[in-house]
Amino acid sequence: MKVNLFVSKDIEEPYADIHTNELSENVTKAISILESDESNDMLAVRKGSDIALLEFNDVYMIRVEEKQVKVYTKSNEYLIKKPLYQVEENLNNDFVRISKTTIVNFKKIERVAPSLKGMMFIQLKNGLKDNISRKYLPEFKKALDL
């Protein structure tokens, strides 16, 4: 789907025009999201030239890899243009930073175990693994009420 964005200071209230040859499920979902005030719990991501809107509950991990911010779901990987700190500002309390480069969704954690040099190891329900660095460990434990 091709997306055009026009930013103008002359517009008092944002609006969207959608041009389509069929009313698909994705178009219906986009209309619903645009009309609702609950779009704050969504994350706009890219996969190739496609743009998708992910619900926070579908996100397992957000991690910087090779100078790109990648968003992982149960079985897919997406890119997001914003830097990690800006993404983090918009996330809800289900997410916590576990290292300089990684944010995880608490609801998607399968297990946490001790690792090397005072760090902790984390495994998500989709098989992704990472380390919780010592710097972020106190915040992680506080978020888990440990």
GROMACS elastic network, one bead per residue, 0.5 to 0.9 nm:
[ bonds ]
;  ai    aj funct       b0    kb
    1    49     6  0.81004   500
    1    50     6  0.63756   500
    1    51     6  0.77707   500
    2    49     6  0.83135   500
    2    50     6  0.79070   500
    2    51     6  0.88405   500
    3    50     6  0.89869   500
    3    51     6  0.83081   500
    7    10     6  0.89946   500
    7    11     6  0.85348   500
    8    11     6  0.59631   500
    9    12     6  0.77723   500
   11    14     6  0.67052   500
   11    15     6  0.88046   500
   15    34     6  0.86462   500
   16    31     6  0.88861   500
   16    34     6  0.78972   500
   18    27     6  0.82303   500
   18    31     6  0.84378   500
   20    23     6  0.69744   500
   20    24     6  0.87918   500
   20    27     6  0.81403   500
   21    24     6  0.89685   500
   22    27     6  0.84246   500
   23    26     6  0.81418   500
   23    27     6  0.59958   500
   23    28     6  0.65450   500
   24    27     6  0.52208   500
   24    28     6  0.62408   500
   24    29     6  0.86068   500
   25    28     6  0.50799   500
   25    29     6  0.60828   500
   25    30     6  0.85793   500
   26    29     6  0.50245   500
   26    30     6  0.60901   500
   26    31     6  0.86198   500
   27    30     6  0.50388   500
   27    31     6  0.62129   500
   27    32     6  0.86158   500
   28    31     6  0.51622   500
   28    32     6  0.62342   500
   28    33     6  0.86950   500
   29    32     6  0.50396   500
   29    33     6  0.61607   500
   29    34     6  0.85799   500
   30    33     6  0.51166   500
   30    34     6  0.60739   500
   30    35     6  0.85524   500
   30    53     6  0.82221   500
   31    34     6  0.51404   500
   31    35     6  0.60929   500
   31    36     6  0.85742   500
   32    35     6  0.52582   500
   32    36     6  0.61434   500
   33    36     6  0.52866   500
   33    37     6  0.77976   500
   33    38     6  0.73089   500
   33    39     6  0.57369   500
   33    42     6  0.87495   500
   33    53     6  0.89698   500
   34    37     6  0.78110   500
   34    38     6  0.89222   500
   34    39     6  0.71150   500
   35    38     6  0.88326   500
   35    39     6  0.86657   500
   36    39     6  0.64045   500
   37    40     6  0.74151   500
   38    41     6  0.63614   500
   38    42     6  0.81756   500
   39    42     6  0.54735   500
   39    43     6  0.84920   500
   39    55     6  0.89043   500
   40    43     6  0.79644   500
   40    90     6  0.74545   500
   40    91     6  0.84305   500
   41    54     6  0.85231   500
   41    55     6  0.60818   500
   41    56     6  0.57912   500
   41    57     6  0.86377   500
   41    90     6  0.81416   500
   41    91     6  0.73374   500
   41    92     6  0.74609   500
   42    53     6  0.60671   500
   42    54     6  0.53928   500
   42    56     6  0.57759   500
   42    57     6  0.89771   500
   42    91     6  0.87551   500
   43    52     6  0.81394   500
   43    53     6  0.54766   500
   43    54     6  0.50804   500
   43    55     6  0.63717   500
   43    56     6  0.68021   500
   43    59     6  0.88352   500
   43    80     6  0.87507   500
   43    87     6  0.84746   500
   43    90     6  0.86693   500
   43    91     6  0.86445   500
   44    51     6  0.68254   500
   44    52     6  0.57747   500
   44    54     6  0.63969   500
   44    80     6  0.72766   500
   45    50     6  0.84382   500
   45    51     6  0.56891   500
   45    52     6  0.53261   500
   45    53     6  0.62522   500
   45    54     6  0.72909   500
   45    70     6  0.89113   500
   45    71     6  0.76812   500
   45    78     6  0.60133   500
   45    79     6  0.56846   500
   45    81     6  0.79168   500
   46    49     6  0.67331   500
   46    50     6  0.56601   500
   46    52     6  0.61140   500
   46    53     6  0.87667   500
   46    78     6  0.55075   500
   46    79     6  0.50665   500
   46    80     6  0.60948   500
   46    81     6  0.83645   500
   47    50     6  0.53233   500
   47    51     6  0.64461   500
   47    52     6  0.75629   500
   47    77     6  0.75643   500
   47    78     6  0.51557   500
   47    79     6  0.63493   500
   47    80     6  0.89503   500
   48    51     6  0.81039   500
   48    78     6  0.84171   500
   48    79     6  0.85448   500
   52    78     6  0.87671   500
   54    57     6  0.81305   500
   54    58     6  0.64372   500
   54    59     6  0.72008   500
   54    73     6  0.88136   500
   55    58     6  0.54650   500
   55    59     6  0.70574   500
   56    59     6  0.53239   500
   56    60     6  0.85038   500
   56    91     6  0.75636   500
   56    92     6  0.79457   500
   56    94     6  0.84783   500
   56    95     6  0.89686   500
   56   105     6  0.83767   500
   57    60     6  0.78422   500
   57    94     6  0.84979   500
   57   105     6  0.79715   500
   57   107     6  0.79419   500
   57   108     6  0.86900   500
   58    72     6  0.86172   500
   58    73     6  0.57282   500
   58    74     6  0.71865   500
   59    62     6  0.76841   500
   59    71     6  0.69409   500
   59    72     6  0.59847   500
   59    74     6  0.75377   500
   59   104     6  0.82062   500
   59   105     6  0.67917   500
   59   108     6  0.82819   500
   60    71     6  0.77100   500
   60    72     6  0.55853   500
   60    73     6  0.51602   500
   60    74     6  0.67905   500
   60   103     6  0.87438   500
   60   104     6  0.59805   500
   60   105     6  0.52905   500
   60   106     6  0.83354   500
   60   107     6  0.81462   500
   60   108     6  0.57391   500
   60   109     6  0.82200   500
   60   124     6  0.72214   500
   60   125     6  0.81839   500
   60   126     6  0.77144   500
   60   128     6  0.85752   500
   61    70     6  0.81945   500
   61    71     6  0.59801   500
   61    72     6  0.51513   500
   61    73     6  0.71156   500
   61    95     6  0.87535   500
   61   102     6  0.71865   500
   61   103     6  0.58033   500
   61   105     6  0.62038   500
   61   108     6  0.85297   500
   61   124     6  0.83895   500
   61   128     6  0.82005   500
   62    69     6  0.68910   500
   62    70     6  0.56642   500
   62    72     6  0.62126   500
   62    84     6  0.78967   500
   62    87     6  0.87625   500
   62   101     6  0.82902   500
   62   102     6  0.58067   500
   62   103     6  0.51479   500
   62   104     6  0.63480   500
   62   105     6  0.86567   500
   63    68     6  0.82356   500
   63    69     6  0.56955   500
   63    70     6  0.53502   500
   63    71     6  0.66107   500
   63    72     6  0.81778   500
   63    84     6  0.76800   500
   63   101     6  0.55216   500
   63   103     6  0.63211   500
   63   104     6  0.84215   500
   64    67     6  0.61418   500
   64    68     6  0.54266   500
   64    70     6  0.60392   500
   64    71     6  0.88740   500
   64    83     6  0.86467   500
   64    84     6  0.72540   500
   64   100     6  0.88166   500
   64   101     6  0.51705   500
   64   102     6  0.66087   500
   65    68     6  0.53524   500
   65    69     6  0.63741   500
   65    70     6  0.68501   500
   65   101     6  0.79682   500
   66    69     6  0.83591   500
   68    79     6  0.70873   500
   68    80     6  0.76684   500
   68    81     6  0.77348   500
   68    83     6  0.83343   500
   69    78     6  0.84809   500
   69    79     6  0.58302   500
   69    80     6  0.56203   500
   69    81     6  0.69420   500
   69    82     6  0.74059   500
   69    83     6  0.67690   500
   69    84     6  0.65586   500
   69   101     6  0.88109   500
   70    77     6  0.66262   500
   70    78     6  0.55581   500
   70    80     6  0.63213   500
   71    76     6  0.83081   500
   71    77     6  0.57090   500
   71    79     6  0.59558   500
   71    80     6  0.71056   500
   72    75     6  0.74672   500
   72    76     6  0.59181   500
   72    78     6  0.64316   500
   72    79     6  0.88719   500
   72   128     6  0.87975   500
   73    76     6  0.52393   500
   73    77     6  0.64238   500
   73    78     6  0.82931   500
   73   126     6  0.78236   500
   74    77     6  0.87120   500
   74   125     6  0.78453   500
   74   126     6  0.52872   500
   74   127     6  0.87532   500
   75   126     6  0.71666   500
   80    83     6  0.80558   500
   80    84     6  0.89952   500
   80    87     6  0.86810   500
   82    85     6  0.81677   500
   82    86     6  0.62014   500
   82    87     6  0.63863   500
   83    86     6  0.55490   500
   83    87     6  0.65432   500
   83    88     6  0.88531   500
   84    87     6  0.51045   500
   84    88     6  0.61169   500
   84    89     6  0.87651   500
   84   101     6  0.75060   500
   84   102     6  0.82115   500
   84   103     6  0.84500   500
   85    88     6  0.50321   500
   85    89     6  0.63980   500
   86    89     6  0.52223   500
   86    90     6  0.69748   500
   87    90     6  0.55677   500
   87    91     6  0.67072   500
   88    91     6  0.53138   500
   88    92     6  0.84854   500
   88    95     6  0.81329   500
   88    96     6  0.84146   500
   88    97     6  0.81283   500
   88   103     6  0.76963   500
   89    92     6  0.84294   500
   91    94     6  0.77741   500
   91    95     6  0.65762   500
   91    96     6  0.89915   500
   92    95     6  0.62220   500
   93    96     6  0.73932   500
   93   105     6  0.88241   500
   93   106     6  0.87645   500
   93   143     6  0.86641   500
   94   104     6  0.82884   500
   94   105     6  0.55017   500
   94   106     6  0.54242   500
   94   107     6  0.67482   500
   95   103     6  0.65314   500
   95   104     6  0.54726   500
   95   106     6  0.59104   500
   95   107     6  0.84633   500
   96   102     6  0.86482   500
   96   103     6  0.54810   500
   96   104     6  0.56539   500
   96   105     6  0.66674   500
   96   106     6  0.72143   500
   96   139     6  0.80480   500
   96   140     6  0.67032   500
   96   143     6  0.76257   500
   97   100     6  0.75108   500
   97   101     6  0.81136   500
   97   102     6  0.58755   500
   97   104     6  0.64001   500
   97   132     6  0.85038   500
   97   136     6  0.69046   500
   97   139     6  0.82287   500
   97   140     6  0.75009   500
   98   101     6  0.79531   500
   98   102     6  0.57681   500
   98   103     6  0.57867   500
   98   104     6  0.70758   500
   98   130     6  0.85730   500
   98   131     6  0.73149   500
   98   133     6  0.62584   500
   98   134     6  0.88486   500
   98   135     6  0.84259   500
   98   136     6  0.53804   500
   98   137     6  0.69182   500
   98   139     6  0.83375   500
   98   140     6  0.67615   500
   99   102     6  0.51694   500
   99   103     6  0.72187   500
   99   130     6  0.89687   500
   99   131     6  0.74892   500
   99   132     6  0.58475   500
   99   133     6  0.53330   500
   99   134     6  0.83854   500
   99   135     6  0.74824   500
   99   136     6  0.60261   500
   99   137     6  0.86149   500
  100   103     6  0.85745   500
  100   133     6  0.81977   500
  100   135     6  0.88775   500
  100   136     6  0.83565   500
  102   130     6  0.82537   500
  102   132     6  0.87670   500
  104   107     6  0.87757   500
  104   108     6  0.77723   500
  104   109     6  0.80247   500
  104   124     6  0.85169   500
  105   108     6  0.55126   500
  105   109     6  0.70515   500
  105   124     6  0.87336   500
  106   109     6  0.55356   500
  106   124     6  0.89624   500
  106   143     6  0.89407   500
  106   144     6  0.84082   500
  107   110     6  0.85801   500
  108   123     6  0.88130   500
  108   124     6  0.55341   500
  108   125     6  0.55512   500
  108   126     6  0.78767   500
  109   112     6  0.76772   500
  109   122     6  0.72431   500
  109   123     6  0.61603   500
  109   125     6  0.58699   500
  109   126     6  0.88884   500
  110   122     6  0.77694   500
  110   123     6  0.56186   500
  110   126     6  0.85320   500
  110   127     6  0.85406   500
  111   121     6  0.82680   500
  111   122     6  0.59428   500
  111   123     6  0.53623   500
  111   124     6  0.69265   500
  111   125     6  0.83682   500
  112   120     6  0.67317   500
  112   121     6  0.55821   500
  112   123     6  0.64563   500
  112   124     6  0.89486   500
  113   119     6  0.89992   500
  113   120     6  0.56332   500
  113   121     6  0.50811   500
  113   122     6  0.65299   500
  113   123     6  0.86489   500
  114   118     6  0.74220   500
  114   119     6  0.64388   500
  114   121     6  0.57936   500
  114   122     6  0.87976   500
  115   118     6  0.66736   500
  115   119     6  0.52164   500
  115   121     6  0.53319   500
  115   131     6  0.75341   500
  115   132     6  0.87600   500
  116   119     6  0.55973   500
  116   120     6  0.73899   500
  116   121     6  0.84849   500
  117   120     6  0.87901   500
  117   134     6  0.84521   500
  118   133     6  0.80463   500
  118   134     6  0.62674   500
  119   131     6  0.66462   500
  119   132     6  0.57692   500
  119   133     6  0.52146   500
  119   134     6  0.52384   500
  119   135     6  0.88960   500
  119   137     6  0.74616   500
  120   130     6  0.87214   500
  120   131     6  0.56705   500
  120   133     6  0.68705   500
  120   134     6  0.78085   500
  120   137     6  0.76007   500
  121   129     6  0.73759   500
  121   130     6  0.60412   500
  121   132     6  0.59638   500
  121   133     6  0.87918   500
  122   128     6  0.83532   500
  122   129     6  0.56458   500
  122   130     6  0.54594   500
  122   131     6  0.58603   500
  122   132     6  0.68381   500
  123   126     6  0.82229   500
  123   127     6  0.62773   500
  123   128     6  0.57987   500
  123   130     6  0.67404   500
  123   131     6  0.87652   500
  124   127     6  0.53929   500
  124   128     6  0.53105   500
  124   129     6  0.63611   500
  124   130     6  0.87922   500
  125   128     6  0.74131   500
  132   135     6  0.82974   500
  132   136     6  0.65994   500
  132   137     6  0.61054   500
  132   140     6  0.81297   500
  133   136     6  0.55195   500
  133   137     6  0.60469   500
  134   137     6  0.50474   500
  134   138     6  0.76371   500
  135   138     6  0.72145   500
  135   139     6  0.83381   500
  136   139     6  0.54433   500
  136   140     6  0.61966   500
  136   141     6  0.87868   500
  137   141     6  0.61037   500
  137   142     6  0.84917   500
  138   141     6  0.51700   500
  138   142     6  0.60821   500
  138   143     6  0.85900   500
  139   142     6  0.50305   500
  139   143     6  0.61395   500
  139   144     6  0.86616   500
  140   143     6  0.51619   500
  140   144     6  0.63660   500
  140   145     6  0.86650   500
  140   146     6  0.87234   500
  141   144     6  0.50215   500
  141   145     6  0.60598   500
  141   146     6  0.50807   500
  142   146     6  0.59141   500
  143   146     6  0.77605   500
